[in-house]
Amino acid sequence: MLYALASLAIGLGIVFSFTRAAWLSLLVVLPVTAALWAWWRRSLKPFAVLAGFATLIALLLTGIGAGERVTRHAGSIAERENASNLERLNRWMAAVEMTKDRPWFGVGYGAYPAAYPQYRRKAIVTELTYQYMGAHSEPLRLLSETGIVGLLASLWFLAAAAVLGLRLFLRAGDDRVRLLALALLAGLGTYAIHGIFNSYLGLDKISIPFWASLGVLAAMGRGSRGGIASGQSRAIAGV
């Protein structure tokens, strides 16, 4: 009961954050996670749990009168006059220009905000234009700050973590390890999708669970029976 109430509180927190990328990441990752869980358990119960959870949140939103506001905010993702959308495009275009200027190693790790005024499109001006902030996209941030070399290294690192997590889920002898590996993969997957549209890894409330999750995956890979995916776990632990 306590776990269910905590999950409900987290779900409502995500909805009321009004972060459209977070909603999208859940819509993509949770059905995949439920499918893997159902395949493992040979049962459709995970889909029933997910559907019940979504229905409960929808009923609560409707009951407190927030459903229309949430729907309206979700629909703003396609609004051309939305300042957030315009500034996000401006930041992305600036990242592309930085990459064209310095394709291999970028403008320097963490240097995007300082370089942004030089590369931004002067024709697009919003209320957020002169704020000191990042690229609003992890792939474009890595590409503009560390170049093609840095982006490829990061993708290899994430791929190693994904392969390790999947092998743990598919082959681990302990059901608790398998379930934890699936949960960690789901969490990392939501950030991977969220990170396409936002860049939050520099914040402690994101970076701590992100790196802690990778550390747990590496530890489970090293400690699992038979040394499952030991190469990937050593790679993650080394980084």
Buried (B, 14 or more C-beta within 10 A) or exposed (E): EEEEEEEBEEBBEBBEEEBBBBBBBBEBBBEEBBEBBBEBEEEEEBBEBBEEBBEBBEEBBEEEEBBEEBEEBEEEBEEEEEEBBBBBBBBBBBBBBBBEEBEEEBBBEEBBEEBBEEBBEEEBEBEBBEEEEBBBBBBBBBBBBBBBEBBEEBEEBBEBBBBBBBBBBBBBEEEEBBBBBBBBBBBBBBBBBBBBBBBBBEEEEBEEBBEEBBEBBBEBBBEBEEEBBEEBBBBBBEB
